[in-house]
Amino acid sequence: MLERHKSRKVSSTFKRKVQGASPHRQLRPISEAHLHKQVSDFLAIALVSGWHTTFPADGSSRRGRIGLKRGVPDILIIEAGHAFWLELKTPRGRLSEAQALAHTALRLAGSGVATCQTLEEVMIALNVWGVSLRPGVRL
């Protein structure tokens, strides 16, 4: 059985995945769910003394019944008694009216709020806010 597996022809789809996409083919933009996981994984490794959590973004009708306010940003970071919020969007994503109102309310309450489309933009926001990252943390 092992011999049969070795002699199989490798599909062109597999080759593209392993070797990278064709230079003539556009890559699909990253999904918001993938960006959300990427940022959460990064924060779990990179934060020195800060704490973070994420909020469900499923648009569930249960959201209001469990106390989650409409428009709350995706990720909350707390460091040294300060709250920082990250809203993650794809390049085509736009803030809803509820999100824009929530961001304004959070800023008026003294929190930092940033809308980011990439992990690089998240790092810029963290740097602007002075959030401590582990030495040598890079993308």
N, CA, C and O atoms as a GROMACS GRO file, in nm:
protein
  556
    1MET      N    1   0.082  -0.119   0.000
    1MET     CA    2   0.000   0.000   0.000
    1MET      C    3   0.087   0.126   0.000
    1MET      O    4   0.055   0.224  -0.067
    2LEU      N    5   0.196   0.123   0.074
    2LEU     CA    6   0.287   0.237   0.075
    2LEU      C    7   0.345   0.260  -0.063
    2LEU      O    8   0.359   0.375  -0.105
    3GLU      N    9   0.379   0.155  -0.134
    3GLU     CA   10   0.435   0.169  -0.268
    3GLU      C   11   0.334   0.234  -0.362
    3GLU      O   12   0.370   0.320  -0.443
    4ARG      N   13   0.208   0.194  -0.350
    4ARG     CA   14   0.108   0.253  -0.437
    4ARG      C   15   0.095   0.403  -0.411
    4ARG      O   16   0.080   0.483  -0.504
    5HIS      N   17   0.102   0.441  -0.285
    5HIS     CA   18   0.094   0.583  -0.250
    5HIS      C   19   0.211   0.661  -0.309
    5HIS      O   20   0.194   0.772  -0.359
    6LYS      N   21   0.329   0.604  -0.303
    6LYS     CA   22   0.448   0.672  -0.355
    6LYS      C   23   0.438   0.695  -0.505
    6LYS      O   24   0.487   0.796  -0.555
    7SER      N   25   0.377   0.603  -0.575
    7SER     CA   26   0.375   0.613  -0.721
    7SER      C   27   0.261   0.700  -0.773
    7SER      O   28   0.253   0.726  -0.894
    8ARG      N   29   0.174   0.744  -0.686
    8ARG     CA   30   0.063   0.828  -0.731
    8ARG      C   31   0.113   0.959  -0.790
    8ARG      O   32   0.214   1.014  -0.746
    9LYS      N   33   0.041   1.005  -0.889
    9LYS     CA   34   0.073   1.133  -0.949
    9LYS      C   35   0.024   1.245  -0.857
    9LYS      O   36  -0.086   1.235  -0.802
   10VAL      N   37   0.102   1.349  -0.839
   10VAL     CA   38   0.064   1.461  -0.754
   10VAL      C   39  -0.026   1.554  -0.835
   10VAL      O   40   0.007   1.593  -0.947
   11SER      N   41  -0.139   1.587  -0.776
   11SER     CA   42  -0.235   1.671  -0.848
   11SER      C   43  -0.181   1.813  -0.865
   11SER      O   44  -0.098   1.859  -0.786
   12SER      N   45  -0.227   1.881  -0.967
   12SER     CA   46  -0.183   2.018  -0.993
   12SER      C   47  -0.233   2.112  -0.882
   12SER      O   48  -0.167   2.211  -0.851
   13THR      N   49  -0.350   2.082  -0.823
   13THR     CA   50  -0.402   2.163  -0.713
   13THR      C   51  -0.308   2.154  -0.594
   13THR      O   52  -0.276   2.255  -0.531
   14PHE      N   53  -0.263   2.034  -0.563
   14PHE     CA   54  -0.171   2.014  -0.452
   14PHE      C   55  -0.040   2.089  -0.478
   14PHE      O   56   0.014   2.152  -0.388
   15LYS      N   57   0.010   2.080  -0.598
   15LYS     CA   58   0.136   2.149  -0.633
   15LYS      C   59   0.123   2.300  -0.612
   15LYS      O   60   0.214   2.363  -0.560
   16ARG      N   61   0.008   2.358  -0.652
   16ARG     CA   62  -0.012   2.501  -0.635
   16ARG      C   63  -0.014   2.539  -0.487
   16ARG      O   64   0.040   2.642  -0.448
   17LYS      N   65  -0.077   2.453  -0.405
   17LYS     CA   66  -0.084   2.482  -0.263
   17LYS      C   67   0.054   2.477  -0.200
   17LYS      O   68   0.088   2.560  -0.116
   18VAL      N   69   0.134   2.380  -0.240
   18VAL     CA   70   0.266   2.363  -0.183
   18VAL      C   71   0.364   2.466  -0.238
   18VAL      O   72   0.442   2.523  -0.162
   19GLN      N   73   0.361   2.490  -0.367
   19GLN     CA   74   0.459   2.577  -0.431
   19GLN      C   75   0.415   2.723  -0.435
   19GLN      O   76   0.494   2.810  -0.472
   20GLY      N   77   0.294   2.751  -0.400
   20GLY     CA   78   0.243   2.888  -0.407
   20GLY      C   79   0.155   2.904  -0.529
   20GLY      O   80   0.162   2.827  -0.624
   21ALA      N   81   0.073   3.003  -0.524
   21ALA     CA   82  -0.022   3.026  -0.633
   21ALA      C   83   0.050   3.073  -0.758
   21ALA      O   84   0.159   3.128  -0.753
   22SER      N   85  -0.014   3.049  -0.869
   22SER     CA   86   0.039   3.093  -0.998
   22SER      C   87   0.053   3.245  -0.996
   22SER      O   88  -0.032   3.314  -0.940
   23PRO      N   89   0.159   3.299  -1.056
   23PRO     CA   90   0.176   3.445  -1.057
   23PRO      C   91   0.065   3.515  -1.134
   23PRO      O   92   0.048   3.636  -1.119
   24HIS      N   93  -0.010   3.442  -1.216
   24HIS     CA   94  -0.117   3.502  -1.295
   24HIS      C   95  -0.250   3.497  -1.223
   24HIS      O   96  -0.348   3.556  -1.268
   25ARG      N   97  -0.254   3.428  -1.111
   25ARG     CA   98  -0.379   3.410  -1.039
   25ARG      C   99  -0.379   3.498  -0.914
   25ARG      O  100  -0.282   3.497  -0.837
   26GLN      N  101  -0.486   3.572  -0.893
   26GLN     CA  102  -0.495   3.657  -0.775
   26GLN      C  103  -0.526   3.572  -0.653
   26GLN      O  104  -0.606   3.479  -0.660
   27LEU      N  105  -0.461   3.605  -0.542
   27LEU     CA  106  -0.490   3.537  -0.417
   27LEU      C  107  -0.619   3.591  -0.358
   27LEU      O  108  -0.649   3.710  -0.370
   28ARG      N  109  -0.695   3.502  -0.294
   28ARG     CA  110  -0.817   3.546  -0.229
   28ARG      C  111  -0.782   3.628  -0.106
   28ARG      O  112  -0.687   3.595  -0.035
   29PRO      N  113  -0.856   3.736  -0.080
   29PRO     CA  114  -0.828   3.813   0.041
   29PRO      C  115  -0.858   3.728   0.164
   29PRO      O  116  -0.941   3.638   0.161
   30ILE      N  117  -0.790   3.759   0.272
   30ILE     CA  118  -0.808   3.687   0.397
   30ILE      C  119  -0.949   3.713   0.450
   30ILE      O  120  -0.999   3.825   0.440
   31SER      N  121  -1.012   3.611   0.507
   31SER     CA  122  -1.146   3.629   0.563
   31SER      C  123  -1.135   3.696   0.699
   31SER      O  124  -1.030   3.692   0.763
   32GLU      N  125  -1.244   3.756   0.742
   32GLU     CA  126  -1.244   3.822   0.873
   32GLU      C  127  -1.222   3.719   0.984
   32GLU      O  128  -1.154   3.748   1.083
   33ALA      N  129  -1.280   3.600   0.969
   33ALA     CA  130  -1.262   3.494   1.070
   33ALA      C  131  -1.115   3.453   1.079
   33ALA      O  132  -1.063   3.430   1.188
   34HIS      N  133  -1.048   3.443   0.964
   34HIS     CA  134  -0.907   3.405   0.964
   34HIS      C  135  -0.822   3.515   1.028
   34HIS      O  136  -0.731   3.486   1.106
   35LEU      N  137  -0.850   3.640   0.995
   35LEU     CA  138  -0.778   3.753   1.055
   35LEU      C  139  -0.799   3.754   1.206
   35LEU      O  140  -0.705   3.777   1.283
   36HIS      N  141  -0.922   3.729   1.249
   36HIS     CA  142  -0.957   3.726   1.391
   36HIS      C  143  -0.871   3.622   1.464
   36HIS      O  144  -0.814   3.651   1.570
   37LYS      N  145  -0.860   3.502   1.408
   37LYS     CA  146  -0.780   3.395   1.469
   37LYS      C  147  -0.632   3.432   1.468
   37LYS      O  148  -0.562   3.412   1.567
   38GLN      N  149  -0.585   3.488   1.357
   38GLN     CA  150  -0.445   3.527   1.344
   38GLN      C  151  -0.408   3.630   1.450
   38GLN      O  152  -0.303   3.617   1.514
   39VAL      N  153  -0.491   3.731   1.471
   39VAL     CA  154  -0.463   3.835   1.568
   39VAL      C  155  -0.470   3.779   1.710
   39VAL      O  156  -0.385   3.810   1.793
   40SER      N  157  -0.570   3.697   1.738
   40SER     CA  158  -0.583   3.638   1.871
   40SER      C  159  -0.463   3.550   1.904
   40SER      O  160  -0.411   3.555   2.016
   41ASP      N  161  -0.418   3.470   1.808
   41ASP     CA  162  -0.299   3.385   1.829
   41ASP      C  163  -0.175   3.472   1.852
   41ASP      O  164  -0.092   3.440   1.937
   42PHE      N  165  -0.163   3.579   1.776
   42PHE     CA  166  -0.050   3.671   1.792
   42PHE      C  167  -0.049   3.732   1.932
   42PHE      O  168   0.055   3.735   1.997
   43LEU      N  169  -0.165   3.781   1.977
   43LEU     CA  170  -0.172   3.844   2.109
   43LEU      C  171  -0.139   3.746   2.220
   43LEU      O  172  -0.077   3.783   2.320
   44ALA      N  173  -0.181   3.621   2.205
   44ALA     CA  174  -0.152   3.519   2.306
   44ALA      C  175  -0.002   3.501   2.326
   44ALA      O  176   0.043   3.468   2.435
   45ILE      N  177   0.074   3.522   2.221
   45ILE     CA  178   0.220   3.506   2.227
   45ILE      C  179   0.290   3.638   2.260
   45ILE      O  180   0.387   3.639   2.335
   46ALA      N  181   0.240   3.747   2.204
   46ALA     CA  182   0.314   3.873   2.205
   46ALA      C  183   0.297   3.960   2.328
   46ALA      O  184   0.389   4.033   2.365
   47LEU      N  185   0.181   3.956   2.394
   47LEU     CA  186   0.158   4.046   2.507
   47LEU      C  187   0.246   4.008   2.626
   47LEU      O  188   0.255   3.890   2.662
   48VAL      N  189   0.309   4.108   2.686
   48VAL     CA  190   0.395   4.084   2.802
   48VAL      C  191   0.310   4.073   2.928
   48VAL      O  192   0.306   3.969   2.993
   49SER      N  193   0.244   4.182   2.962
   49SER     CA  194   0.165   4.182   3.085
   49SER      C  195   0.017   4.209   3.057
   49SER      O  196  -0.064   4.208   3.149
   50GLY      N  197  -0.015   4.231   2.934
   50GLY     CA  198  -0.154   4.259   2.898
   50GLY      C  199  -0.237   4.132   2.894
   50GLY      O  200  -0.185   4.020   2.892
   51TRP      N  201  -0.368   4.152   2.893
   51TRP     CA  202  -0.464   4.043   2.886
   51TRP      C  203  -0.558   4.074   2.771
   51TRP      O  204  -0.588   4.190   2.744
   52HIS      N  205  -0.604   3.970   2.701
   52HIS     CA  206  -0.697   3.996   2.591
   52HIS      C  207  -0.806   3.891   2.586
   52HIS      O  208  -0.792   3.780   2.638
   53THR      N  209  -0.915   3.928   2.524
   53THR     CA  210  -1.024   3.835   2.499
   53THR      C  211  -1.092   3.877   2.369
   53THR      O  212  -1.076   3.990   2.322
   54THR      N  213  -1.167   3.785   2.312
   54THR     CA  214  -1.240   3.815   2.190
   54THR      C  215  -1.390   3.804   2.217
   54THR      O  216  -1.433   3.742   2.314
   55PHE      N  217  -1.467   3.866   2.131
   55PHE     CA  218  -1.612   3.864   2.144
   55PHE      C  219  -1.673   3.799   2.022
   55PHE      O  220  -1.621   3.815   1.911
   56PRO      N  221  -1.783   3.726   2.039
   56PRO     CA  222  -1.845   3.658   1.925
   56PRO      C  223  -1.893   3.759   1.822
   56PRO      O  224  -1.950   3.863   1.855
   57ALA      N  225  -1.869   3.726   1.697
   57ALA     CA  226  -1.909   3.816   1.589
   57ALA      C  227  -2.007   3.746   1.496
   57ALA      O  228  -2.008   3.771   1.376
   58ASP      N  229  -2.088   3.658   1.552
   58ASP     CA  230  -2.176   3.579   1.467
   58ASP      C  231  -2.310   3.645   1.437
   58ASP      O  232  -2.391   3.589   1.363
   59GLY      N  233  -2.334   3.763   1.492
   59GLY     CA  234  -2.460   3.832   1.466
   59GLY      C  235  -2.579   3.760   1.527
   59GLY      O  236  -2.692   3.780   1.484
   60SER      N  237  -2.554   3.677   1.625
   60SER     CA  238  -2.657   3.595   1.686
   60SER      C  239  -2.767   3.679   1.749
   60SER      O  240  -2.740   3.786   1.805
   61SER      N  241  -2.888   3.632   1.739
   61SER     CA  242  -2.999   3.703   1.803
   61SER      C  243  -2.991   3.686   1.955
   61SER      O  244  -3.055   3.762   2.028
   62ARG      N  245  -2.914   3.589   2.004
   62ARG     CA  246  -2.897   3.570   2.148
   62ARG      C  247  -2.806   3.677   2.208
   62ARG      O  248  -2.807   3.697   2.330
   63ARG      N  249  -2.730   3.744   2.125
   63ARG     CA  250  -2.631   3.840   2.171
   63ARG      C  251  -2.689   3.937   2.274
   63ARG      O  252  -2.633   3.953   2.382
   64GLY      N  253  -2.801   4.000   2.242
   64GLY     CA  254  -2.863   4.097   2.333
   64GLY      C  255  -2.914   4.032   2.460
   64GLY      O  256  -2.911   4.093   2.567
   65ARG      N  257  -2.961   3.909   2.450
   65ARG     CA  258  -3.015   3.841   2.568
   65ARG      C  259  -2.906   3.803   2.667
   65ARG      O  260  -2.933   3.787   2.786
   66ILE      N  261  -2.781   3.791   2.620
   66ILE     CA  262  -2.674   3.756   2.713
   66ILE      C  263  -2.597   3.880   2.758
   66ILE      O  264  -2.498   3.867   2.831
   67GLY      N  265  -2.639   3.998   2.716
   67GLY     CA  266  -2.580   4.122   2.764
   67GLY      C  267  -2.473   4.184   2.675
   67GLY      O  268  -2.420   4.290   2.709
   68LEU      N  269  -2.440   4.121   2.562
   68LEU     CA  270  -2.339   4.178   2.473
   68LEU      C  271  -2.403   4.291   2.392
   68LEU      O  272  -2.500   4.270   2.320
   69LYS      N  273  -2.347   4.409   2.406
   69LYS     CA  274  -2.402   4.525   2.336
   69LYS      C  275  -2.371   4.520   2.187
   69LYS      O  276  -2.268   4.468   2.145
   70ARG      N  277  -2.462   4.575   2.111
   70ARG     CA  278  -2.442   4.582   1.965
   70ARG      C  279  -2.323   4.672   1.935
   70ARG      O  280  -2.304   4.775   1.998
   71GLY      N  281  -2.243   4.631   1.836
   71GLY     CA  282  -2.133   4.714   1.789
   71GLY      C  283  -2.004   4.701   1.867
   71GLY      O  284  -1.905   4.767   1.834
   72VAL      N  285  -2.002   4.616   1.971
   72VAL     CA  286  -1.880   4.601   2.050
   72VAL      C  287  -1.768   4.550   1.959
   72VAL      O  288  -1.791   4.458   1.880
   73PRO      N  289  -1.648   4.607   1.969
   73PRO     CA  290  -1.538   4.561   1.884
   73PRO      C  291  -1.501   4.414   1.910
   73PRO      O  292  -1.543   4.355   2.010
   74ASP      N  293  -1.423   4.358   1.819
   74ASP     CA  294  -1.392   4.215   1.821
   74ASP      C  295  -1.299   4.172   1.935
   74ASP      O  296  -1.317   4.064   1.991
   75ILE      N  297  -1.202   4.255   1.969
   75ILE     CA  298  -1.100   4.214   2.066
   75ILE      C  299  -1.078   4.325   2.169
   75ILE      O  300  -1.070   4.443   2.135
   76LEU      N  301  -1.070   4.284   2.295
   76LEU     CA  302  -1.041   4.374   2.406
   76LEU      C  303  -0.904   4.338   2.463
   76LEU      O  304  -0.876   4.221   2.490
   77ILE      N  305  -0.819   4.438   2.480
   77ILE     CA  306  -0.688   4.422   2.542
   77ILE      C  307  -0.686   4.513   2.664
   77ILE      O  308  -0.722   4.631   2.655
   78ILE      N  309  -0.644   4.459   2.778
   78ILE     CA  310  -0.629   4.540   2.898
   78ILE      C  311  -0.485   4.532   2.943
   78ILE      O  312  -0.430   4.423   2.961
   79GLU      N  313  -0.424   4.649   2.961
   79GLU     CA  314  -0.286   4.654   3.010
   79GLU      C  315  -0.273   4.775   3.102
   79GLU      O  316  -0.315   4.886   3.067
   80ALA      N  317  -0.215   4.753   3.219
   80ALA     CA  318  -0.188   4.859   3.316
   80ALA      C  319  -0.313   4.943   3.345
   80ALA      O  320  -0.304   5.065   3.360
   81GLY      N  321  -0.428   4.878   3.353
   81GLY     CA  322  -0.552   4.948   3.386
   81GLY      C  323  -0.617   5.024   3.272
   81GLY      O  324  -0.713   5.097   3.294
   82HIS      N  325  -0.566   5.007   3.151
   82HIS     CA  326  -0.623   5.075   3.034
   82HIS      C  327  -0.684   4.972   2.939
   82HIS      O  328  -0.631   4.862   2.923
   83ALA      N  329  -0.796   5.010   2.877
   83ALA     CA  330  -0.864   4.922   2.782
   83ALA      C  331  -0.839   4.968   2.640
   83ALA      O  332  -0.847   5.087   2.608
   84PHE      N  333  -0.807   4.872   2.555
   84PHE     CA  334  -0.784   4.898   2.412
   84PHE      C  335  -0.870   4.800   2.333
   84PHE      O  336  -0.873   4.680   2.363
   85TRP      N  337  -0.938   4.850   2.232
   85TRP     CA  338  -1.030   4.769   2.153
   85TRP      C  339  -0.984   4.762   2.009
   85TRP      O  340  -0.941   4.862   1.951
   86LEU      N  341  -0.994   4.643   1.950
   86LEU     CA  342  -0.961   4.624   1.809
   86LEU      C  343  -1.085   4.576   1.734
   86LEU      O  344  -1.148   4.478   1.773
   87GLU      N  345  -1.118   4.645   1.628
   87GLU     CA  346  -1.223   4.602   1.535
   87GLU      C  347  -1.151   4.550   1.412
   87GLU      O  348  -1.070   4.622   1.353
   88LEU      N  349  -1.179   4.428   1.371
   88LEU     CA  350  -1.113   4.369   1.256
   88LEU      C  351  -1.208   4.367   1.138
   88LEU      O  352  -1.323   4.326   1.150
   89LYS      N  353  -1.158   4.411   1.024
   89LYS     CA  354  -1.238   4.416   0.902
   89LYS      C  355  -1.155   4.370   0.783
   89LYS      O  356  -1.033   4.387   0.781
   90THR      N  357  -1.220   4.312   0.686
   90THR     CA  358  -1.154   4.281   0.560
   90THR      C  359  -1.144   4.412   0.482
   90THR      O  360  -1.209   4.510   0.518
   91PRO      N  361  -1.064   4.416   0.376
   91PRO     CA  362  -1.055   4.540   0.298
   91PRO      C  363  -1.191   4.588   0.246
   91PRO      O  364  -1.210   4.708   0.226
   92ARG      N  365  -1.284   4.496   0.224
   92ARG     CA  366  -1.416   4.535   0.174
   92ARG      C  367  -1.514   4.562   0.288
   92ARG      O  368  -1.623   4.614   0.265
   93GLY      N  369  -1.476   4.528   0.410
   93GLY     CA  370  -1.565   4.544   0.525
   93GLY      C  371  -1.579   4.690   0.567
   93GLY      O  372  -1.486   4.769   0.554
   94ARG      N  373  -1.695   4.724   0.617
   94ARG     CA  374  -1.723   4.860   0.664
   94ARG      C  375  -1.785   4.852   0.803
   94ARG      O  376  -1.851   4.754   0.838
   95LEU      N  377  -1.762   4.958   0.881
   95LEU     CA  378  -1.826   4.964   1.012
   95LEU      C  379  -1.975   4.984   0.997
   95LEU      O  380  -2.021   5.062   0.914
   96SER      N  381  -2.051   4.912   1.078
   96SER     CA  382  -2.196   4.935   1.081
   96SER      C  383  -2.222   5.060   1.164
   96SER      O  384  -2.133   5.110   1.232
   97GLU      N  385  -2.344   5.108   1.160
   97GLU     CA  386  -2.380   5.225   1.241
   97GLU      C  387  -2.363   5.193   1.389
   97GLU      O  388  -2.313   5.276   1.465
   98ALA      N  389  -2.404   5.074   1.430
   98ALA     CA  390  -2.390   5.034   1.571
   98ALA      C  391  -2.243   5.029   1.612
   98ALA      O  392  -2.209   5.067   1.725
   99GLN      N  393  -2.156   4.983   1.523
   99GLN     CA  394  -2.013   4.979   1.554
   99GLN      C  395  -1.955   5.120   1.566
   99GLN      O  396  -1.879   5.147   1.659
  100ALA      N  397  -1.990   5.207   1.476
  100ALA     CA  398  -1.940   5.345   1.482
  100ALA      C  399  -1.985   5.413   1.611
  100ALA      O  400  -1.907   5.486   1.673
  101LEU      N  401  -2.109   5.390   1.652
  101LEU     CA  402  -2.160   5.449   1.778
  101LEU      C  403  -2.087   5.390   1.898
  101LEU      O  404  -2.052   5.463   1.992
  102ALA      N  405  -2.064   5.260   1.897
  102ALA     CA  406  -1.992   5.194   2.007
  102ALA      C  407  -1.848   5.245   2.016
  102ALA      O  408  -1.798   5.269   2.126
  103HIS      N  409  -1.782   5.262   1.902
  103HIS     CA  410  -1.645   5.313   1.901
  103HIS      C  411  -1.639   5.454   1.961
  103HIS      O  412  -1.548   5.486   2.038
  104THR      N  413  -1.735   5.537   1.925
  104THR     CA  414  -1.740   5.673   1.980
  104THR      C  415  -1.760   5.669   2.131
  104THR      O  416  -1.692   5.741   2.204
  105ALA      N  417  -1.852   5.587   2.177
  105ALA     CA  418  -1.879   5.576   2.322
  105ALA      C  419  -1.756   5.525   2.397
  105ALA      O  420  -1.725   5.574   2.506
  106LEU      N  421  -1.686   5.428   2.340
  106LEU     CA  422  -1.566   5.374   2.404
  106LEU      C  423  -1.454   5.478   2.411
  106LEU      O  424  -1.384   5.488   2.512
  107ARG      N  425  -1.438   5.555   2.304
  107ARG     CA  426  -1.336   5.662   2.305
  107ARG      C  427  -1.370   5.768   2.409
  107ARG      O  428  -1.282   5.817   2.480
  108LEU      N  429  -1.498   5.805   2.418
  108LEU     CA  430  -1.541   5.904   2.517
  108LEU      C  431  -1.519   5.853   2.660
  108LEU      O  432  -1.498   5.931   2.752
  109ALA      N  433  -1.522   5.720   2.676
  109ALA     CA  434  -1.498   5.659   2.808
  109ALA      C  435  -1.348   5.645   2.836
  109ALA      O  436  -1.310   5.599   2.944
  110GLY      N  437  -1.264   5.686   2.740
  110GLY     CA  438  -1.120   5.684   2.763
  110GLY      C  439  -1.046   5.564   2.707
  110GLY      O  440  -0.927   5.547   2.734
  111SER      N  441  -1.112   5.481   2.630
  111SER     CA  442  -1.048   5.363   2.572
  111SER      C  443  -0.988   5.396   2.436
  111SER      O  444  -1.033   5.486   2.366
  112GLY      N  445  -0.884   5.321   2.400
  112GLY     CA  446  -0.831   5.327   2.265
  112GLY      C  447  -0.911   5.232   2.176
  112GLY      O  448  -0.944   5.121   2.218
  113VAL      N  449  -0.943   5.275   2.056
  113VAL     CA  450  -1.018   5.192   1.961
  113VAL      C  451  -0.951   5.206   1.825
  113VAL      O  452  -0.922   5.317   1.780
  114ALA      N  453  -0.927   5.093   1.759
  114ALA     CA  454  -0.870   5.096   1.624
  114ALA      C  455  -0.941   4.994   1.537
  114ALA      O  456  -0.977   4.885   1.582
  115THR      N  457  -0.961   5.031   1.412
  115THR     CA  458  -1.014   4.938   1.312
  115THR      C  459  -0.896   4.896   1.225
  115THR      O  460  -0.828   4.980   1.167
  116CYS      N  461  -0.873   4.766   1.217
  116CYS     CA  462  -0.755   4.712   1.147
  116CYS      C  463  -0.795   4.609   1.043
  116CYS      O  464  -0.890   4.532   1.062
  117GLN      N  465  -0.720   4.608   0.932
  117GLN     CA  466  -0.744   4.512   0.825
  117GLN      C  467  -0.636   4.405   0.816
  117GLN      O  468  -0.653   4.304   0.749
  118THR      N  469  -0.524   4.428   0.885
  118THR     CA  470  -0.413   4.334   0.878
  118THR      C  471  -0.346   4.323   1.015
  118THR      O  472  -0.368   4.407   1.103
  119LEU      N  473  -0.266   4.220   1.032
  119LEU     CA  474  -0.189   4.204   1.154
  119LEU      C  475  -0.089   4.318   1.169
  119LEU      O  476  -0.060   4.361   1.281
  120GLU      N  477  -0.036   4.368   1.059
  120GLU     CA  478   0.056   4.482   1.064
  120GLU      C  479  -0.012   4.604   1.123
  120GLU      O  480   0.046   4.675   1.205
  121GLU      N  481  -0.136   4.629   1.082
  121GLU     CA  482  -0.211   4.743   1.137
  121GLU      C  483  -0.238   4.725   1.286
  121GLU      O  484  -0.239   4.822   1.361
  122VAL      N  485  -0.261   4.601   1.330
  122VAL     CA  486  -0.279   4.573   1.472
  122VAL      C  487  -0.151   4.610   1.547
  122VAL      O  488  -0.157   4.673   1.653
  123MET      N  489  -0.035   4.570   1.494
  123MET     CA  490   0.092   4.601   1.559
  123MET      C  491   0.115   4.752   1.567
  123MET      O  492   0.168   4.801   1.667
  124ILE      N  493   0.076   4.824   1.463
  124ILE     CA  494   0.090   4.970   1.464
  124ILE      C  495   0.003   5.030   1.576
  124ILE      O  496   0.049   5.116   1.650
  125ALA      N  497  -0.122   4.984   1.587
  125ALA     CA  498  -0.212   5.033   1.691
  125ALA      C  499  -0.154   5.004   1.830
  125ALA      O  500  -0.155   5.091   1.916
  126LEU      N  501  -0.104   4.884   1.850
  126LEU     CA  502  -0.046   4.848   1.980
  126LEU      C  503   0.074   4.938   2.012
  126LEU      O  504   0.092   4.979   2.126
  127ASN      N  505   0.154   4.966   1.911
  127ASN     CA  506   0.270   5.054   1.929
  127ASN      C  507   0.227   5.196   1.965
  127ASN      O  508   0.283   5.257   2.055
  128VAL      N  509   0.128   5.248   1.895
  128VAL     CA  510   0.078   5.383   1.922
  128VAL      C  511   0.024   5.392   2.064
  128VAL      O  512   0.045   5.492   2.133
  129TRP      N  513  -0.045   5.287   2.109
  129TRP     CA  514  -0.102   5.285   2.243
  129TRP      C  515   0.004   5.257   2.351
  129TRP      O  516  -0.024   5.276   2.470
  130GLY      N  517   0.123   5.214   2.312
  130GLY     CA  518   0.227   5.182   2.409
  130GLY      C  519   0.208   5.048   2.478
  130GLY      O  520   0.260   5.028   2.588
  131VAL      N  521   0.135   4.957   2.416
  131VAL     CA  522   0.114   4.824   2.473
  131VAL      C  523   0.246   4.746   2.464
  131VAL      O  524   0.308   4.740   2.358
  132SER      N  525   0.287   4.688   2.575
  132SER     CA  526   0.415   4.616   2.581
  132SER      C  527   0.406   4.482   2.510
  132SER      O  528   0.317   4.401   2.537
  133LEU      N  529   0.502   4.459   2.419
  133LEU     CA  530   0.513   4.331   2.349
  133LEU      C  531   0.644   4.266   2.389
  133LEU      O  532   0.740   4.333   2.425
  134ARG      N  533   0.646   4.134   2.383
  134ARG     CA  534   0.769   4.061   2.416
  134ARG      C  535   0.882   4.106   2.324
  134ARG      O  536   0.859   4.134   2.206
  135PRO      N  537   1.006   4.112   2.377
  135PRO     CA  538   1.120   4.152   2.293
  135PRO      C  539   1.133   4.057   2.173
  135PRO      O  540   1.116   3.936   2.185
  136GLY      N  541   1.164   4.116   2.060
  136GLY     CA  542   1.186   4.036   1.939
  136GLY      C  543   1.060   3.992   1.866
  136GLY      O  544   1.070   3.923   1.765
  137VAL      N  545   0.943   4.030   1.915
  137VAL     CA  546   0.819   3.992   1.847
  137VAL      C  547   0.809   4.068   1.717
  137VAL      O  548   0.811   4.191   1.716
  138ARG      N  549   0.799   3.995   1.610
  138ARG     CA  550   0.786   4.053   1.476
  138ARG      C  551   0.686   3.970   1.397
  138ARG      O  552   0.646   3.861   1.438
  139LEU      N  553   0.647   4.025   1.284
  139LEU     CA  554   0.556   3.950   1.196
  139LEU      C  555   0.632   3.849   1.117
  139LEU      O  556   0.573   3.776   1.037
   0.00000   0.00000   0.00000
